[in-house]
């Protein structure tokens, strides 16, 4: 049967990623991306298989949402020896993932789906999945199945680009990335990826309770509140945030920086710098709910920097973004910047860098910082204090912009590009139809409960030249199943 477009009735998705929805697997923006993307696919009706490095104490294979979402927790036998998260013991997990995934996906997912007369779309995320994607392409080709499968691989960051066999990957898959900034970086590598932006769940567009937001500033006893949520990393420009806080206090404006970093050792240098500037630092913990979070903030008074040492519930993060006079998502290198977009959705004022934040329009829906000079933050914050009507206007524009960066909108973009590649491979027939711009109408109310799927976290110019898939595999005959590690050998036998 030949189809004209990709639909839930004729297509199944496979996603490969190290990070995933388990708390064990959730290390940052990548975990949020794959969790939200898989949920959005399921909501559209697509059967989706998500392979990730999962919690070793949970089911190896778990079926959710009436069979639409199948979680495959991989490398659990290794993770039992490394209980501190997805990236502990990374090299061993990487070897096992690469050796076992291609043949398991071919035998247990691709072949049964093709037998049912459906199309298979395989999406790989980040550098850890590149060799598995390439090997999977080769083993599918060796059995005459590759032309019936569409394979996209996505770059979320430049991490470990030096470990990727770009010639093989570009040959075996269609390469994508998350912003024009990343596209331009990859252009210099003689690559031309498609741009498919990240998104946010549509539930984040619901209005934040302004009374709760006002309570935050009251509990902090502050004239101005700044907020920053990021890894402790020099590229995140933490020093700029701390120095701006010190200068605002020196100007007589009692300013509190609410800081949520990670576990990286650079955090100690940032806190030492804050103290050296004369700022009083207090730690805060026990952020299990919005009520707990408000109580924890009350206990930090008086402080200039509140160092939050535990994960923040997303519900409270949105209140904090709304309450802040500025949310400092001011990275020097940011491939996309979900914190800035989440801030805008909450009706906050985002201060972004000027790299991959394609959604940010300076002085329209956000402030875009051009330098690492703390006075740039100071000038913009004091400008909003002088002209509060500008803050109101920017917050309204920010919420409006965020409506065009939901996963619903991102999926329309992704599926259109998948359909283009499927036509080149002659899986789909006919001409594409123009799709209307996404329009979102959302009633205020309680946010959706996605807790069953996701961990609660605080954190084109030139067109891609697509290829019809018809080639000899990059490598010689693929290894037999004897090369699989023992747990997966038993599954396949």
N, C-alpha and C positions, 0 to 999 in steps of 0.2 A: 504494500500500500504506500502511496506517496502523499505527503501532506503539504499544505501551503504555509503553515506556521507551527510554532512550538506551543503545545497545550498540555495541561495536566493529563489528558487522556492518552497522549502519544509519546510522552517524554518522562524519563526518570533522571534524577541528579545524583551524582556522587561528589562529595567534597572531601579533600585530603588536607589535613593541617595538623601541626603539632598541638596547638592550643585548641581548647574546646569549652563546653559549658560547665564542666565540673569545676569546683573550687580548686582542686588540685591542678587543673589544666588551664586555669584562667590567670594569665600573667599581665594582661593589659589590653590595648586596643585591638590586637589580633583576635584575642578570645572573644571580645565584644563583637567584632566583625562576623566571625563565622557563626556565632550563636544567633545573632540577629538575622543574618542572611539565611541561615537554614530555617529559622522560624518563619521568615517572610515567604520563602518558597513553599513551606507547608501550608501557610495560610492561603496561598494562591491555589492550593490543591495538588502540588507536585509531590510525589514520593521522593524522599531525599535520604541518602545514606551519608552519614557524617563519620569519617574515620579520624580519630585524634588520640593523643596520649592521655588515657583516662585514669581516673582514680582506681588504684588496684583493688580496692575493697568493694567496688560496685560491679554490677553485671557486665560481663564482657560484651554482650549484645543486648541492647534494651530497645524495645519498641514502644513508641509513644504516638499520641494523637491518632488513634485508630489505625495504626500501621503506616501512617504517612511519614513519620520520622523514625529512622533506624540509627541508633547510636552504636558505633563500633569502637569500643575502648581498646586501643592497641598498646602493645608493649607492657601489659600489666605485670607479666612475670618479671620484667626488669624493674618496673616502678616499685615493686615490693621492697627492693633494696634501697630505693631513693624516695623517701617519703616527703621531701621538702619541695615538691612541685615538679612541673613538667620539664624544666630545663636542668634539673639535677640529674647527672648521669646522661647528659644529652648525646654524647658520641655513641654510647652503646645503644641507646634508643634509636638514634639515626640509622645505625647499621641494620638493626633488626627491622625497622620500618621499611627501609629501602629493599631489603632482601625478600620480605614477605608480602608486602602490599600488592605489587603488580599482579602476581599470580592468583592471589586470593580474590582481588577485585574482578579479574578476568573470569575466573571460574564461578564465583558465587554471586556476582552482580551483573556483569556485562552480558555473559552468555544467556542466562535465564531471561534477562530483559529483552534481548534481541530476539529470542525464540518467541516471545509474546508479540513481536512485531513492533516494538517501540524503539525510539531513539534514546541513546544514552549521552548525557552531558557530564563530563568530568572536569571539576574545578580544583586546581591545586593552589595552595597558598604558601608563600614565603619559601626561602631557599632550602629548607629542610626537605621539601617534597619534590625538588626538581629532578633528582635522579630516579625516584620512584615513578614520576610522570613519564620520563623518557623511556624507562624500561617497560612500563605499561604500554606505551605506544608501540614499542618494538614487538612485544609478545602478542598484541592484538593484530599487528600486521602479519606476523608469522602464521596466524590462523585465518587470514583473510577477513578480519573483522574491523580493521582500523578505519576504513572509509565510512563505516556506519556509526562512528563515535566522534563527537565533537569534544576537543580538549583545549581548555583555556588554563593558563598558569598566571598567577597574579603576584606582582611585586608591591608589597606594602611599605617597604623601606629599603635602604641600601645595605642592610646588614649582610655580611658574608657574600657580597657579590663576587669576591675574588674566588670563592669556592664553587662557582657555578660554571658548568660547561655550556656556555651560551650558544655555541654553534649547534650542539645537539638539541638543546631546549628549544631554540628558535625553529629548528627543523621539525621537531616532533609536536609542538603545540603552537597555539596562538598566544602571544604574550600580552598581558594587560597590566595596567597600573592604576593608581588611585587619584592622580592629579596631573595637571599639566606640568607642574614643577618636576615631578618624578619622570614624566615623559621626556622633558628636556635633558635631564641628567642621563637618561638612557639613550637619547639621540647621540650623545657624545661617544657612546659605546657602539655606535652603528646599529642600534636597535630602534624599532619604531612601534612601541606598544600602543594598544588601544587604551583610552582613558575611560574607566568606569568608576565613578566616585563612590566613596562610602556613603552610608546613610545612617539615620537614626530611626528607632521605632516610632510609629505614628503616635503612640501613647504619650511620648514626651512632649507633644504639642499641647497637652492639656494645661490649663492655666494653673499657676502656682498660687497658693493662698497668700495674699499680700499681708494678712495679719501675722502669719507665721514668719514671713520674711522680715517684717518690722520688728518682731520679737528678737530676732538674731542680733540686730544692731543694738537694741536696748540691753540685752544680756551682756554684750561685749563692752558696753559703756563707751562706745566709739562715735566720733564725729564722722569717720569714714572707715569703711571696711573694704579691704582688698582680699582676694582669694587666689590661691594657686594650687592646682592639683596636677602633679607630674612626677616622673621619676627624679631621684636626686642625680642629676646629670648636668655637667657644665653647658651642654647644648640647649638645655631648657631655660637658661638665663635666670637662674635663681638669684644670683648676686644682684642683677638689675632690680629684681623684685624687692629684695631686702634693702638695698640702698635707697630705692624710691620711698619705701616705708619710713626709713630714718629721716629723709629730707622733709617729708610731709610733717612728721612730728616736730622737726626743728623749726618748721614754719608756723607752729602753734596749732596745727590740726591733729587732734588725737586720732591716730590711724592705727588700725589693727590688721595685720596680715594673718589670715587663716591659711596655714600651709599643710598640705597633705602630700608627703613624698613617698618614697618606697623604702627599701631596705639597703640601698646602696651606701657605701661608706662616704661618698661625697657629701651626704647630708650633714655629717659632723662638721665639715668645713663651712657649710652654709650657716649652721647655727652658731659656730664660733665667730663668723663674720658679723652676724646680727648682734651678738653680745659686744663685740669690739666697737660697734657703732653706737653703743649705749642703749640698745633695745633690750627690753625685759622679755625673756622667752619662758613660756610655760608649756608643759606637755598636757595633752588631753587624750583620754582613752574612753572605752565603753560607749561606742556609737552603734548601738543595736537597732535603734528606732529613732524617729524624729524627736520623741519625748526625751529619750536618753541623750540624744545629741544636744538638745537645748540645755539640759542640766549640766552636761560636761562643759559647755561653753561658759555657763555661769560660774563654774568653779575655777575658771582660768583668770578671772579678774583679780588685779589689774595686769595686763600684759600688752606688749606691742606685737609679739609674734606668738600665735597659738600653733604649736607643733603637734599635729594630730597623728597618733601612733597606731591607729587601728582603722580597718576598712570603714568607709562611709556608706550608709545605705543610699541608694540612688534617689529615694524619695527626699532625703534630707539634703543631698547634694543639690538638687534642683531648687530647694528653698534657699540654700546658701548662695547659689548663683544669682538668684533673683534679688537677694538682700544686699549683695555686694555692690559697691560703687564701681568696681572694676574687677573682672576675672582675668587674671594674667596668664593667658595661653601664649606667652611671648617667646616661643622657641626660636632659636637661630636656624634650626633645620627641622622642618615639620612636613612630612610627606602629605598629610591630609589635615589632621587636627580635629579629632572628635570632641575634645573638651570645649573648644570654641563654638562648635556647632550646637552642642548640648546646652551651652550657656545661652545662645541665641534663642533656642527653642523654649527655654524657661523664661524668656523676657529679661535676660541679663545683658550687661554691657561687656562684650568680649574685647580684650586687648590681644590681638593675635600678632604673630610674626608676619613676614611677607614672603613665605615660601610656597607651601602647598595648599594654603587655605583659600581655595577657589571661591568659596561662598562669601568671603569677607570683602566688603566695599567700604573703604575708609570714609568716615564721617557720614555715612549713610546708614549702615546697620552695625558698625563696629569701629574700633580704632585699629589701624594697621601700623605697627611699630617698625620703623625703618632702621633703627640703630639699637645698640646695647646701652645707650646712655640713659641712666635712670631719670634724668630730667624730662625725657620725652614722655614717660609715664606721668610724672608730676604735673607737667603743663596740661596734659589732656584731662587728668582727674580734676584739677582745679578749674579748668574750663567748664566741666560739667557741673561743678559746685556753683559756679557763678551763673550759669544758664541752665537751671534744672529742666526747662522745657526741652532742651536739646537731648537730655538724658531720656525723657519720656518718648521723644520722637524716634531716637535710635533703638530703644527697646521695642517699640511697636514694629519698626522696620525689620528688626532682627527676627521676631516671631514670624513675620510674613515670609521672610527669606527661607527660614528653616522648613517651611512646608514643602519646598521644592527639593529638599535633600533628605526625604524619608526613604526607607528601604523600598517602599512601594514605587517611588520614582526611580530609584537606582536599579530595581529589577526590570523595569520597562527598558531602561538603557541596556542592561546586560542581555536581556532576551532578544532585543533587536539585533545586537551584534552576534549573538549565537546563531540567530536565524540567517544572517548574511553568510556566516561561515558554512552553515548547513546547506545553503544553496550552492555554494562553491563546490562542496563535496557531493552535490546532487542528491542529498537526502531530502531536501525540501524542493518544491517546484513553484513556479509562478513568481510574480513580482510582489515585493513587500507593499503593504498598505500603510499610508501615513497615519500615525497615531496622534490623537489629541494630546495637548499638554496636560499633565496630571493636575487635577483639582482636588483639594482636600477640604472636607467639612467635618469638623470634629466637635462634638458636644462636650462641654465641661463635665467632669465627673471623676470617679475614681479611676486611676490608671489600670491598665490591663495587668493581670497577674501572670507574669512569665516565669515565675520562680521555678516551675517544674522543668524549664529548659535551661535557664540562665542563672549563673551565680550573680549575687547582688554585689556590684562593684562600684568603686569610686573612680573610679577612673573611666589643537586638533587641527591643528592646521592640516597637516598632510595625513591622508587616510592610511591605515595599516594595509600593507600588501598581504592579503590572505592567500593561502595556498590550498589548492585541491590536494587532498592527502593521497598520494600515489607514489610510493618510493620504496626503496630497499631499506631495511632497518639499519640504524647507525652501527649497531654491534652485530656480531655474528650470532649464530643460533643461541637463543636465550637459555640460561641455566635451567636444568630440570628441577622438579620439585624436591630432589634430594638436597638442594642447597638451602631449602627453607629451614628456619629454626624450628625446634621440635614442637612447640605448642601449635603452630599453624600447620605443620605436617599432619598432625592428628586431625585437624579440622577438615583438611582437604581430602584425606584418605577415606 
